[in-house]
Amino acid sequence: MKVTPEQDARIAKMSFAKTYPYYLKKVVTKGRTEAELHQVIEWLTGFNTKKLEALIAENASFETFFNKATLNPNATLIKGLICGYRVEEIEFPLTRQVRYLDKIIDELAKGKSMDKILRKP
């Protein structure tokens, strides 16, 4: 499946703040915690809880969210399918970054160990 420029533009404008509650519900429903969610988000983006709360309060789009992030160098180790797309094959950087986030949150919800989610050797 190939991501279209229209999909990329739509994802860029989506609100991280409006998506965050769905991420939280997904992981908590599966027995994980908000602290674990914040841990995986911080690993990927460098945002601590205070910065994350500020981005949510300002209703940051995914474009703003990832423009302010310092992406973990090991993020390229995130591979696999998410939403029908192979993460490592997504060409548009912002869409790939959003799918990295989706993938690690999905792994958290599925009960994967933190060492594996955070790509620790």
Buried (B, 14 or more C-beta within 10 A) or exposed (E): EEBEEEEBEEBBEBBBBEBBEEBBEBBBEEEBEEEBBBBBBBBBBEBEEEBBBEBBEEEBBBBBBBEBBEBBEEBEEBEEEBEEBEBEEBEBEBBBBBBBBBBBBBBBBEEBEBEEBBBEE
